[in-house]
């Protein structure tokens, strides 16, 4: 499978360590993402040590750079 690249809504590529905000206005730090098709981003809540996974749409991220 081809590696996929994840982007913020404003077109910036997502990087490990980026802060993202969920549709519930909760802050998370990106720890990684599934690059081969599972459509998941891995995050930690700000101030938390446990990792969670969510669909990329929870944070308004996309696999294709916005136009």
mmCIF file as Biopython writes it, N, C-alpha, C and O atoms, coordinates in Angstrom:
data_model
#
loop_
_atom_site.group_PDB
_atom_site.id
_atom_site.type_symbol
_atom_site.label_atom_id
_atom_site.label_alt_id
_atom_site.label_comp_id
_atom_site.label_asym_id
_atom_site.label_entity_id
_atom_site.label_seq_id
_atom_site.pdbx_PDB_ins_code
_atom_site.Cartn_x
_atom_site.Cartn_y
_atom_site.Cartn_z
_atom_site.occupancy
_atom_site.B_iso_or_equiv
_atom_site.auth_seq_id
_atom_site.auth_asym_id
_atom_site.pdbx_PDB_model_num
ATOM 1   N N  . UNK A ? 1  ? 0.831   -1.206 0.000  1.0 0.0 1  A 1 
ATOM 2   C CA . UNK A ? 1  ? 0.000   0.000  0.000  1.0 0.0 1  A 1 
ATOM 3   C C  . UNK A ? 1  ? 0.866   1.258  0.000  1.0 0.0 1  A 1 
ATOM 4   O O  . UNK A ? 1  ? 1.998   1.249  0.484  1.0 0.0 1  A 1 
ATOM 5   N N  . UNK A ? 2  ? 0.327   2.313  -0.539 1.0 0.0 2  A 1 
ATOM 6   C CA . UNK A ? 2  ? 1.029   3.579  -0.591 1.0 0.0 2  A 1 
ATOM 7   C C  . UNK A ? 2  ? 0.878   4.320  0.739  1.0 0.0 2  A 1 
ATOM 8   O O  . UNK A ? 2  ? -0.202  4.326  1.330  1.0 0.0 2  A 1 
ATOM 9   N N  . UNK A ? 3  ? 1.966   4.946  1.209  1.0 0.0 3  A 1 
ATOM 10  C CA . UNK A ? 3  ? 1.873   5.772  2.410  1.0 0.0 3  A 1 
ATOM 11  C C  . UNK A ? 3  ? 0.998   6.983  2.119  1.0 0.0 3  A 1 
ATOM 12  O O  . UNK A ? 3  ? 1.047   7.561  1.033  1.0 0.0 3  A 1 
ATOM 13  N N  . UNK A ? 4  ? 0.203   7.351  3.107  1.0 0.0 4  A 1 
ATOM 14  C CA . UNK A ? 4  ? -0.695  8.494  2.965  1.0 0.0 4  A 1 
ATOM 15  C C  . UNK A ? 4  ? -0.184  9.623  3.851  1.0 0.0 4  A 1 
ATOM 16  O O  . UNK A ? 4  ? 0.494   9.376  4.848  1.0 0.0 4  A 1 
ATOM 17  N N  . UNK A ? 5  ? -0.505  10.856 3.488  1.0 0.0 5  A 1 
ATOM 18  C CA . UNK A ? 5  ? -0.085  12.031 4.234  1.0 0.0 5  A 1 
ATOM 19  C C  . UNK A ? 5  ? -1.319  12.735 4.787  1.0 0.0 5  A 1 
ATOM 20  O O  . UNK A ? 5  ? -2.334  12.871 4.104  1.0 0.0 5  A 1 
ATOM 21  N N  . UNK A ? 6  ? -1.210  13.177 6.028  1.0 0.0 6  A 1 
ATOM 22  C CA . UNK A ? 6  ? -2.336  13.777 6.741  1.0 0.0 6  A 1 
ATOM 23  C C  . UNK A ? 6  ? -2.158  15.284 6.803  1.0 0.0 6  A 1 
ATOM 24  O O  . UNK A ? 6  ? -1.050  15.775 7.017  1.0 0.0 6  A 1 
ATOM 25  N N  . UNK A ? 7  ? -3.269  16.029 6.613  1.0 0.0 7  A 1 
ATOM 26  C CA . UNK A ? 7  ? -3.221  17.491 6.567  1.0 0.0 7  A 1 
ATOM 27  C C  . UNK A ? 7  ? -4.257  18.119 7.486  1.0 0.0 7  A 1 
ATOM 28  O O  . UNK A ? 7  ? -5.343  17.580 7.700  1.0 0.0 7  A 1 
ATOM 29  N N  . UNK A ? 8  ? -3.877  19.301 8.034  1.0 0.0 8  A 1 
ATOM 30  C CA . UNK A ? 8  ? -4.828  20.142 8.760  1.0 0.0 8  A 1 
ATOM 31  C C  . UNK A ? 8  ? -5.761  20.782 7.740  1.0 0.0 8  A 1 
ATOM 32  O O  . UNK A ? 8  ? -5.471  20.792 6.544  1.0 0.0 8  A 1 
ATOM 33  N N  . UNK A ? 9  ? -6.868  21.311 8.211  1.0 0.0 9  A 1 
ATOM 34  C CA . UNK A ? 9  ? -7.854  21.954 7.331  1.0 0.0 9  A 1 
ATOM 35  C C  . UNK A ? 9  ? -7.247  23.109 6.536  1.0 0.0 9  A 1 
ATOM 36  O O  . UNK A ? 9  ? -7.650  23.363 5.401  1.0 0.0 9  A 1 
ATOM 37  N N  . UNK A ? 10 ? -6.269  23.815 7.139  1.0 0.0 10 A 1 
ATOM 38  C CA . UNK A ? 10 ? -5.654  24.966 6.451  1.0 0.0 10 A 1 
ATOM 39  C C  . UNK A ? 10 ? -4.557  24.558 5.464  1.0 0.0 10 A 1 
ATOM 40  O O  . UNK A ? 10 ? -3.910  25.420 4.869  1.0 0.0 10 A 1 
ATOM 41  N N  . UNK A ? 11 ? -4.341  23.234 5.285  1.0 0.0 11 A 1 
ATOM 42  C CA . UNK A ? 11 ? -3.377  22.755 4.297  1.0 0.0 11 A 1 
ATOM 43  C C  . UNK A ? 11 ? -2.011  22.401 4.848  1.0 0.0 11 A 1 
ATOM 44  O O  . UNK A ? 11 ? -1.187  21.838 4.127  1.0 0.0 11 A 1 
ATOM 45  N N  . UNK A ? 12 ? -1.748  22.719 6.114  1.0 0.0 12 A 1 
ATOM 46  C CA . UNK A ? 12 ? -0.457  22.358 6.714  1.0 0.0 12 A 1 
ATOM 47  C C  . UNK A ? 12 ? -0.392  20.853 6.935  1.0 0.0 12 A 1 
ATOM 48  O O  . UNK A ? 12 ? -1.378  20.254 7.365  1.0 0.0 12 A 1 
ATOM 49  N N  . UNK A ? 13 ? 0.751   20.229 6.650  1.0 0.0 13 A 1 
ATOM 50  C CA . UNK A ? 13 ? 0.865   18.809 6.957  1.0 0.0 13 A 1 
ATOM 51  C C  . UNK A ? 13 ? 0.847   18.589 8.475  1.0 0.0 13 A 1 
ATOM 52  O O  . UNK A ? 13 ? 1.382   19.398 9.232  1.0 0.0 13 A 1 
ATOM 53  N N  . UNK A ? 14 ? 0.240   17.509 8.902  1.0 0.0 14 A 1 
ATOM 54  C CA . UNK A ? 14 ? 0.205   17.163 10.321 1.0 0.0 14 A 1 
ATOM 55  C C  . UNK A ? 14 ? 1.565   16.582 10.707 1.0 0.0 14 A 1 
ATOM 56  O O  . UNK A ? 14 ? 2.149   15.803 9.954  1.0 0.0 14 A 1 
ATOM 57  N N  . UNK A ? 15 ? 2.061   16.965 11.877 1.0 0.0 15 A 1 
ATOM 58  C CA . UNK A ? 15 ? 3.321   16.440 12.406 1.0 0.0 15 A 1 
ATOM 59  C C  . UNK A ? 15 ? 3.092   15.910 13.816 1.0 0.0 15 A 1 
ATOM 60  O O  . UNK A ? 15 ? 2.234   16.413 14.541 1.0 0.0 15 A 1 
ATOM 61  N N  . UNK A ? 16 ? 3.857   14.901 14.200 1.0 0.0 16 A 1 
ATOM 62  C CA . UNK A ? 16 ? 3.815   14.417 15.587 1.0 0.0 16 A 1 
ATOM 63  C C  . UNK A ? 16 ? 4.129   15.591 16.494 1.0 0.0 16 A 1 
ATOM 64  O O  . UNK A ? 16 ? 5.081   16.331 16.243 1.0 0.0 16 A 1 
ATOM 65  N N  . UNK A ? 17 ? 3.345   15.770 17.541 1.0 0.0 17 A 1 
ATOM 66  C CA . UNK A ? 17 ? 3.514   16.889 18.461 1.0 0.0 17 A 1 
ATOM 67  C C  . UNK A ? 17 ? 2.566   18.044 18.211 1.0 0.0 17 A 1 
ATOM 68  O O  . UNK A ? 17 ? 2.442   18.935 19.052 1.0 0.0 17 A 1 
ATOM 69  N N  . UNK A ? 18 ? 1.880   18.045 17.046 1.0 0.0 18 A 1 
ATOM 70  C CA . UNK A ? 18 ? 0.906   19.104 16.764 1.0 0.0 18 A 1 
ATOM 71  C C  . UNK A ? 18 ? -0.263  19.011 17.737 1.0 0.0 18 A 1 
ATOM 72  O O  . UNK A ? 18 ? -0.684  17.920 18.123 1.0 0.0 18 A 1 
ATOM 73  N N  . UNK A ? 19 ? -0.774  20.162 18.124 1.0 0.0 19 A 1 
ATOM 74  C CA . UNK A ? 19 ? -1.998  20.201 18.921 1.0 0.0 19 A 1 
ATOM 75  C C  . UNK A ? 19 ? -3.180  20.257 17.969 1.0 0.0 19 A 1 
ATOM 76  O O  . UNK A ? 19 ? -3.186  21.035 17.014 1.0 0.0 19 A 1 
ATOM 77  N N  . UNK A ? 20 ? -4.179  19.429 18.235 1.0 0.0 20 A 1 
ATOM 78  C CA . UNK A ? 20 ? -5.411  19.411 17.446 1.0 0.0 20 A 1 
ATOM 79  C C  . UNK A ? 20 ? -6.592  19.539 18.399 1.0 0.0 20 A 1 
ATOM 80  O O  . UNK A ? 20 ? -6.489  19.204 19.579 1.0 0.0 20 A 1 
ATOM 81  N N  . UNK A ? 21 ? -7.704  20.024 17.883 1.0 0.0 21 A 1 
ATOM 82  C CA . UNK A ? 21 ? -8.914  20.209 18.684 1.0 0.0 21 A 1 
ATOM 83  C C  . UNK A ? 21 ? -10.030 19.382 18.081 1.0 0.0 21 A 1 
ATOM 84  O O  . UNK A ? 21 ? -10.279 19.436 16.877 1.0 0.0 21 A 1 
ATOM 85  N N  . UNK A ? 22 ? -10.699 18.616 18.927 1.0 0.0 22 A 1 
ATOM 86  C CA . UNK A ? 22 ? -11.792 17.763 18.457 1.0 0.0 22 A 1 
ATOM 87  C C  . UNK A ? 22 ? -13.043 18.600 18.194 1.0 0.0 22 A 1 
ATOM 88  O O  . UNK A ? 22 ? -13.100 19.778 18.545 1.0 0.0 22 A 1 
ATOM 89  N N  . UNK A ? 23 ? -14.042 17.975 17.572 1.0 0.0 23 A 1 
ATOM 90  C CA . UNK A ? 23 ? -15.309 18.671 17.342 1.0 0.0 23 A 1 
ATOM 91  C C  . UNK A ? 23 ? -16.015 18.981 18.652 1.0 0.0 23 A 1 
ATOM 92  O O  . UNK A ? 23 ? -16.967 19.762 18.666 1.0 0.0 23 A 1 
ATOM 93  N N  . UNK A ? 24 ? -15.568 18.385 19.757 1.0 0.0 24 A 1 
ATOM 94  C CA . UNK A ? 24 ? -16.114 18.693 21.090 1.0 0.0 24 A 1 
ATOM 95  C C  . UNK A ? 24 ? -15.282 19.760 21.805 1.0 0.0 24 A 1 
ATOM 96  O O  . UNK A ? 24 ? -15.473 20.008 22.995 1.0 0.0 24 A 1 
ATOM 97  N N  . UNK A ? 25 ? -14.363 20.384 21.075 1.0 0.0 25 A 1 
ATOM 98  C CA . UNK A ? 25 ? -13.487 21.435 21.583 1.0 0.0 25 A 1 
ATOM 99  C C  . UNK A ? 25 ? -12.506 20.923 22.647 1.0 0.0 25 A 1 
ATOM 100 O O  . UNK A ? 25 ? -12.124 21.667 23.550 1.0 0.0 25 A 1 
ATOM 101 N N  . UNK A ? 26 ? -12.099 19.646 22.537 1.0 0.0 26 A 1 
ATOM 102 C CA . UNK A ? 26 ? -11.105 19.059 23.433 1.0 0.0 26 A 1 
ATOM 103 C C  . UNK A ? 26 ? -9.743  19.084 22.752 1.0 0.0 26 A 1 
ATOM 104 O O  . UNK A ? 26 ? -9.636  18.780 21.564 1.0 0.0 26 A 1 
ATOM 105 N N  . UNK A ? 27 ? -8.702  19.446 23.500 1.0 0.0 27 A 1 
ATOM 106 C CA . UNK A ? 27 ? -7.343  19.563 22.968 1.0 0.0 27 A 1 
ATOM 107 C C  . UNK A ? 27 ? -6.601  18.239 23.105 1.0 0.0 27 A 1 
ATOM 108 O O  . UNK A ? 27 ? -6.663  17.578 24.142 1.0 0.0 27 A 1 
ATOM 109 N N  . UNK A ? 28 ? -5.902  17.869 22.044 1.0 0.0 28 A 1 
ATOM 110 C CA . UNK A ? 28 ? -5.077  16.664 22.018 1.0 0.0 28 A 1 
ATOM 111 C C  . UNK A ? 28 ? -3.752  16.965 21.338 1.0 0.0 28 A 1 
ATOM 112 O O  . UNK A ? 28 ? -3.622  17.949 20.609 1.0 0.0 28 A 1 
ATOM 113 N N  . UNK A ? 29 ? -2.759  16.096 21.588 1.0 0.0 29 A 1 
ATOM 114 C CA . UNK A ? 29 ? -1.460  16.173 20.928 1.0 0.0 29 A 1 
ATOM 115 C C  . UNK A ? 29 ? -1.336  14.948 20.018 1.0 0.0 29 A 1 
ATOM 116 O O  . UNK A ? 29 ? -1.569  13.822 20.458 1.0 0.0 29 A 1 
ATOM 117 N N  . UNK A ? 30 ? -0.974  15.163 18.764 1.0 0.0 30 A 1 
ATOM 118 C CA . UNK A ? 30 ? -0.819  14.068 17.802 1.0 0.0 30 A 1 
ATOM 119 C C  . UNK A ? 30 ? 0.425   13.256 18.159 1.0 0.0 30 A 1 
ATOM 120 O O  . UNK A ? 30 ? 1.506   13.811 18.354 1.0 0.0 30 A 1 
ATOM 121 N N  . UNK A ? 31 ? 0.254   11.924 18.243 1.0 0.0 31 A 1 
ATOM 122 C CA . UNK A ? 31 ? 1.383   11.028 18.508 1.0 0.0 31 A 1 
ATOM 123 C C  . UNK A ? 31 ? 1.698   10.153 17.291 1.0 0.0 31 A 1 
ATOM 124 O O  . UNK A ? 31 ? 2.737   9.493  17.260 1.0 0.0 31 A 1 
ATOM 125 N N  . UNK A ? 32 ? 0.820   10.140 16.298 1.0 0.0 32 A 1 
ATOM 126 C CA . UNK A ? 32 ? 1.050   9.372  15.081 1.0 0.0 32 A 1 
ATOM 127 C C  . UNK A ? 32 ? -0.252  9.132  14.350 1.0 0.0 32 A 1 
ATOM 128 O O  . UNK A ? 32 ? -1.302  9.622  14.765 1.0 0.0 32 A 1 
ATOM 129 N N  . UNK A ? 33 ? -0.191  8.379  13.260 1.0 0.0 33 A 1 
ATOM 130 C CA . UNK A ? 33 ? -1.391  8.053  12.498 1.0 0.0 33 A 1 
ATOM 131 C C  . UNK A ? 33 ? -1.122  6.823  11.667 1.0 0.0 33 A 1 
ATOM 132 O O  . UNK A ? 33 ? 0.025   6.469  11.397 1.0 0.0 33 A 1 
ATOM 133 N N  . UNK A ? 34 ? -2.194  6.181  11.268 1.0 0.0 34 A 1 
ATOM 134 C CA . UNK A ? 34 ? -2.110  4.988  10.428 1.0 0.0 34 A 1 
ATOM 135 C C  . UNK A ? 34 ? -1.902  5.453  8.993  1.0 0.0 34 A 1 
ATOM 136 O O  . UNK A ? 34 ? -2.761  6.134  8.433  1.0 0.0 34 A 1 
ATOM 137 N N  . UNK A ? 35 ? -0.787  5.098  8.401  1.0 0.0 35 A 1 
ATOM 138 C CA . UNK A ? 35 ? -0.414  5.608  7.084  1.0 0.0 35 A 1 
ATOM 139 C C  . UNK A ? 35 ? -0.861  4.716  5.930  1.0 0.0 35 A 1 
ATOM 140 O O  . UNK A ? 35 ? -0.607  5.038  4.769  1.0 0.0 35 A 1 
ATOM 141 N N  . UNK A ? 36 ? -1.518  3.608  6.230  1.0 0.0 36 A 1 
ATOM 142 C CA . UNK A ? 36 ? -1.836  2.671  5.150  1.0 0.0 36 A 1 
ATOM 143 C C  . UNK A ? 36 ? -3.318  2.351  5.020  1.0 0.0 36 A 1 
ATOM 144 O O  . UNK A ? 36 ? -3.674  1.302  4.483  1.0 0.0 36 A 1 
ATOM 145 N N  . UNK A ? 37 ? -4.186  3.234  5.499  1.0 0.0 37 A 1 
ATOM 146 C CA . UNK A ? 37 ? -5.575  3.064  5.150  1.0 0.0 37 A 1 
ATOM 147 C C  . UNK A ? 37 ? -6.597  2.889  6.258  1.0 0.0 37 A 1 
ATOM 148 O O  . UNK A ? 37 ? -7.786  2.791  5.952  1.0 0.0 37 A 1 
ATOM 149 N N  . UNK A ? 38 ? -6.208  2.845  7.526  1.0 0.0 38 A 1 
ATOM 150 C CA . UNK A ? 38 ? -7.196  2.635  8.587  1.0 0.0 38 A 1 
ATOM 151 C C  . UNK A ? 38 ? -7.953  3.903  8.942  1.0 0.0 38 A 1 
ATOM 152 O O  . UNK A ? 38 ? -8.940  3.834  9.674  1.0 0.0 38 A 1 
ATOM 153 N N  . UNK A ? 39 ? -7.524  5.060  8.446  1.0 0.0 39 A 1 
ATOM 154 C CA . UNK A ? 39 ? -8.230  6.323  8.667  1.0 0.0 39 A 1 
ATOM 155 C C  . UNK A ? 39 ? -8.252  6.734  10.136 1.0 0.0 39 A 1 
ATOM 156 O O  . UNK A ? 39 ? -9.242  7.289  10.613 1.0 0.0 39 A 1 
ATOM 157 N N  . UNK A ? 40 ? -7.163  6.464  10.853 1.0 0.0 40 A 1 
ATOM 158 C CA . UNK A ? 40 ? -7.081  6.775  12.282 1.0 0.0 40 A 1 
ATOM 159 C C  . UNK A ? 40 ? -5.892  7.689  12.564 1.0 0.0 40 A 1 
ATOM 160 O O  . UNK A ? 40 ? -4.851  7.615  11.910 1.0 0.0 40 A 1 
ATOM 161 N N  . UNK A ? 41 ? -6.081  8.549  13.556 1.0 0.0 41 A 1 
ATOM 162 C CA . UNK A ? 41 ? -4.992  9.377  14.078 1.0 0.0 41 A 1 
ATOM 163 C C  . UNK A ? 41 ? -4.841  9.010  15.555 1.0 0.0 41 A 1 
ATOM 164 O O  . UNK A ? 41 ? -5.832  8.794  16.253 1.0 0.0 41 A 1 
ATOM 165 N N  . UNK A ? 42 ? -3.593  8.944  16.022 1.0 0.0 42 A 1 
ATOM 166 C CA . UNK A ? 42 ? -3.299  8.594  17.410 1.0 0.0 42 A 1 
ATOM 167 C C  . UNK A ? 42 ? -2.947  9.869  18.168 1.0 0.0 42 A 1 
ATOM 168 O O  . UNK A ? 42 ? -2.151  10.679 17.693 1.0 0.0 42 A 1 
ATOM 169 N N  . UNK A ? 43 ? -3.534  10.042 19.332 1.0 0.0 43 A 1 
ATOM 170 C CA . UNK A ? 43 ? -3.379  11.286 20.093 1.0 0.0 43 A 1 
ATOM 171 C C  . UNK A ? 43 ? -3.315  10.986 21.593 1.0 0.0 43 A 1 
ATOM 172 O O  . UNK A ? 43 ? -3.686  9.907  22.056 1.0 0.0 43 A 1 
ATOM 173 N N  . UNK A ? 44 ? -2.828  11.987 22.328 1.0 0.0 44 A 1 
ATOM 174 C CA . UNK A ? 44 ? -2.912  11.999 23.789 1.0 0.0 44 A 1 
ATOM 175 C C  . UNK A ? 44 ? -3.627  13.280 24.182 1.0 0.0 44 A 1 
ATOM 176 O O  . UNK A ? 44 ? -3.389  14.339 23.600 1.0 0.0 44 A 1 
ATOM 177 N N  . UNK A ? 45 ? -4.502  13.179 25.168 1.0 0.0 45 A 1 
ATOM 178 C CA . UNK A ? 45 ? -5.136  14.394 25.685 1.0 0.0 45 A 1 
ATOM 179 C C  . UNK A ? 45 ? -4.056  15.249 26.322 1.0 0.0 45 A 1 
ATOM 180 O O  . UNK A ? 45 ? -3.120  14.712 26.913 1.0 0.0 45 A 1 
ATOM 181 N N  . UNK A ? 46 ? -4.163  16.553 26.216 1.0 0.0 46 A 1 
ATOM 182 C CA . UNK A ? 46 ? -3.185  17.452 26.818 1.0 0.0 46 A 1 
ATOM 183 C C  . UNK A ? 46 ? -3.123  17.154 28.314 1.0 0.0 46 A 1 
ATOM 184 O O  . UNK A ? 46 ? -4.141  17.186 29.005 1.0 0.0 46 A 1 
ATOM 185 N N  . UNK A ? 47 ? -1.923  16.864 28.806 1.0 0.0 47 A 1 
ATOM 186 C CA . UNK A ? 47 ? -1.735  16.556 30.213 1.0 0.0 47 A 1 
ATOM 187 C C  . UNK A ? 47 ? -1.977  15.106 30.574 1.0 0.0 47 A 1 
ATOM 188 O O  . UNK A ? 47 ? -1.904  14.754 31.751 1.0 0.0 47 A 1 
ATOM 189 N N  . UNK A ? 48 ? -2.263  14.246 29.597 1.0 0.0 48 A 1 
ATOM 190 C CA . UNK A ? 48 ? -2.533  12.835 29.862 1.0 0.0 48 A 1 
ATOM 191 C C  . UNK A ? 48 ? -1.381  11.998 29.328 1.0 0.0 48 A 1 
ATOM 192 O O  . UNK A ? 48 ? -0.659  12.442 28.434 1.0 0.0 48 A 1 
ATOM 193 N N  . UNK A ? 49 ? -1.197  10.794 29.861 1.0 0.0 49 A 1 
ATOM 194 C CA . UNK A ? 49 ? -0.125  9.923  29.387 1.0 0.0 49 A 1 
ATOM 195 C C  . UNK A ? 49 ? -0.630  8.781  28.509 1.0 0.0 49 A 1 
ATOM 196 O O  . UNK A ? 49 ? 0.172   8.038  27.943 1.0 0.0 49 A 1 
ATOM 197 N N  . UNK A ? 50 ? -1.948  8.633  28.390 1.0 0.0 50 A 1 
ATOM 198 C CA . UNK A ? 50 ? -2.516  7.523  27.638 1.0 0.0 50 A 1 
ATOM 199 C C  . UNK A ? 50 ? -2.863  7.929  26.220 1.0 0.0 50 A 1 
ATOM 200 O O  . UNK A ? 50 ? -3.425  8.999  25.986 1.0 0.0 50 A 1 
ATOM 201 N N  . UNK A ? 51 ? -2.522  7.066  25.276 1.0 0.0 51 A 1 
ATOM 202 C CA . UNK A ? 51 ? -2.804  7.317  23.876 1.0 0.0 51 A 1 
ATOM 203 C C  . UNK A ? 51 ? -4.186  6.768  23.510 1.0 0.0 51 A 1 
ATOM 204 O O  . UNK A ? 51 ? -4.629  5.752  24.046 1.0 0.0 51 A 1 
ATOM 205 N N  . UNK A ? 52 ? -4.848  7.456  22.596 1.0 0.0 52 A 1 
ATOM 206 C CA . UNK A ? 52 ? -6.146  7.020  22.083 1.0 0.0 52 A 1 
ATOM 207 C C  . UNK A ? 52 ? -6.103  7.126  20.563 1.0 0.0 52 A 1 
ATOM 208 O O  . UNK A ? 52 ? -5.218  7.776  20.007 1.0 0.0 52 A 1 
ATOM 209 N N  . UNK A ? 53 ? -7.049  6.495  19.900 1.0 0.0 53 A 1 
ATOM 210 C CA . UNK A ? 53 ? -7.138  6.638  18.446 1.0 0.0 53 A 1 
ATOM 211 C C  . UNK A ? 53 ? -8.543  7.071  18.066 1.0 0.0 53 A 1 
ATOM 212 O O  . UNK A ? 53 ? -9.531  6.647  18.665 1.0 0.0 53 A 1 
ATOM 213 N N  . UNK A ? 54 ? -8.604  7.925  17.059 1.0 0.0 54 A 1 
ATOM 214 C CA . UNK A ? 54 ? -9.861  8.465  16.574 1.0 0.0 54 A 1 
ATOM 215 C C  . UNK A ? 54 ? -9.836  8.494  15.057 1.0 0.0 54 A 1 
ATOM 216 O O  . UNK A ? 54 ? -8.770  8.453  14.443 1.0 0.0 54 A 1 
ATOM 217 N N  . UNK A ? 55 ? -11.020 8.566  14.454 1.0 0.0 55 A 1 
ATOM 218 C CA . UNK A ? 55 ? -11.087 8.861  13.028 1.0 0.0 55 A 1 
ATOM 219 C C  . UNK A ? 55 ? -10.514 10.259 12.810 1.0 0.0 55 A 1 
ATOM 220 O O  . UNK A ? 55 ? -10.675 11.134 13.660 1.0 0.0 55 A 1 
ATOM 221 N N  . UNK A ? 56 ? -9.851  10.472 11.681 1.0 0.0 56 A 1 
ATOM 222 C CA . UNK A ? 56 ? -9.249  11.780 11.410 1.0 0.0 56 A 1 
ATOM 223 C C  . UNK A ? 56 ? -10.296 12.886 11.339 1.0 0.0 56 A 1 
ATOM 224 O O  . UNK A ? 56 ? -9.984  14.045 11.612 1.0 0.0 56 A 1 
ATOM 225 N N  . UNK A ? 57 ? -11.525 12.551 10.979 1.0 0.0 57 A 1 
ATOM 226 C CA . UNK A ? 57 ? -12.586 13.555 10.866 1.0 0.0 57 A 1 
ATOM 227 C C  . UNK A ? 57 ? -12.954 14.178 12.218 1.0 0.0 57 A 1 
ATOM 228 O O  . UNK A ? 57 ? -13.510 15.275 12.253 1.0 0.0 57 A 1 
ATOM 229 N N  . UNK A ? 58 ? -12.656 13.502 13.324 1.0 0.0 58 A 1 
ATOM 230 C CA . UNK A ? 58 ? -12.923 14.063 14.662 1.0 0.0 58 A 1 
ATOM 231 C C  . UNK A ? 58 ? -12.181 15.380 14.841 1.0 0.0 58 A 1 
ATOM 232 O O  . UNK A ? 58 ? -12.647 16.264 15.560 1.0 0.0 58 A 1 
ATOM 233 N N  . UNK A ? 59 ? -11.025 15.513 14.190 1.0 0.0 59 A 1 
ATOM 234 C CA . UNK A ? 59 ? -10.192 16.711 14.311 1.0 0.0 59 A 1 
ATOM 235 C C  . UNK A ? 59 ? -10.188 17.540 13.035 1.0 0.0 59 A 1 
ATOM 236 O O  . UNK A ? 59 ? -9.363  18.442 12.891 1.0 0.0 59 A 1 
ATOM 237 N N  . UNK A ? 60 ? -11.092 17.252 12.110 1.0 0.0 60 A 1 
ATOM 238 C CA . UNK A ? 60 ? -11.192 17.961 10.839 1.0 0.0 60 A 1 
ATOM 239 C C  . UNK A ? 60 ? -9.896  17.881 10.048 1.0 0.0 60 A 1 
ATOM 240 O O  . UNK A ? 60 ? -9.486  18.856 9.418  1.0 0.0 60 A 1 
ATOM 241 N N  . UNK A ? 61 ? -9.247  16.711 10.082 1.0 0.0 61 A 1 
ATOM 242 C CA . UNK A ? 61 ? -8.046  16.453 9.316  1.0 0.0 61 A 1 
ATOM 243 C C  . UNK A ? 61 ? -8.441  15.704 8.057  1.0 0.0 61 A 1 
ATOM 244 O O  . UNK A ? 61 ? -9.531  15.137 7.982  1.0 0.0 61 A 1 
ATOM 245 N N  . UNK A ? 62 ? -7.551  15.700 7.064  1.0 0.0 62 A 1 
ATOM 246 C CA . UNK A ? 62 ? -7.853  14.976 5.830  1.0 0.0 62 A 1 
ATOM 247 C C  . UNK A ? 62 ? -6.596  14.330 5.269  1.0 0.0 62 A 1 
ATOM 248 O O  . UNK A ? 62 ? -5.476  14.728 5.589  1.0 0.0 62 A 1 
ATOM 249 N N  . UNK A ? 63 ? -6.801  13.334 4.434  1.0 0.0 63 A 1 
ATOM 250 C CA . UNK A ? 63 ? -5.695  12.635 3.790  1.0 0.0 63 A 1 
ATOM 251 C C  . UNK A ? 63 ? -5.256  13.325 2.513  1.0 0.0 63 A 1 
ATOM 252 O O  . UNK A ? 63 ? -4.151  13.071 2.035  1.0 0.0 63 A 1 
ATOM 253 N N  . UNK A ? 64 ? -6.056  14.160 1.963  1.0 0.0 64 A 1 
ATOM 254 C CA . UNK A ? 64 ? -5.714  14.890 0.757  1.0 0.0 64 A 1 
ATOM 255 C C  . UNK A ? 64 ? -5.589  16.342 1.094  1.0 0.0 64 A 1 
ATOM 256 O O  . UNK A ? 64 ? -6.423  16.895 1.811  1.0 0.0 64 A 1 
ATOM 257 N N  . UNK A ? 65 ? -4.545  16.974 0.583  1.0 0.0 65 A 1 
ATOM 258 C CA . UNK A ? 65 ? -4.356  18.392 0.876  1.0 0.0 65 A 1 
ATOM 259 C C  . UNK A ? 65 ? -5.538  19.183 0.358  1.0 0.0 65 A 1 
ATOM 260 O O  . UNK A ? 65 ? -5.915  19.046 -0.806 1.0 0.0 65 A 1 
ATOM 261 N N  . UNK A ? 66 ? -6.145  20.036 1.237  1.0 0.0 66 A 1 
ATOM 262 C CA . UNK A ? 66 ? -7.299  20.838 0.797  1.0 0.0 66 A 1 
ATOM 263 C C  . UNK A ? 66 ? -6.942  21.760 -0.358 1.0 0.0 66 A 1 
ATOM 264 O O  . UNK A ? 66 ? -5.807  22.220 -0.475 1.0 0.0 66 A 1 
ATOM 265 N N  . UNK A ? 67 ? -7.905  22.016 -1.189 1.0 0.0 67 A 1 
ATOM 266 C CA . UNK A ? 67 ? -7.690  22.895 -2.359 1.0 0.0 67 A 1 
ATOM 267 C C  . UNK A ? 67 ? -7.636  24.348 -1.939 1.0 0.0 67 A 1 
ATOM 268 O O  . UNK A ? 67 ? -7.463  25.229 -2.781 1.0 0.0 67 A 1 
#
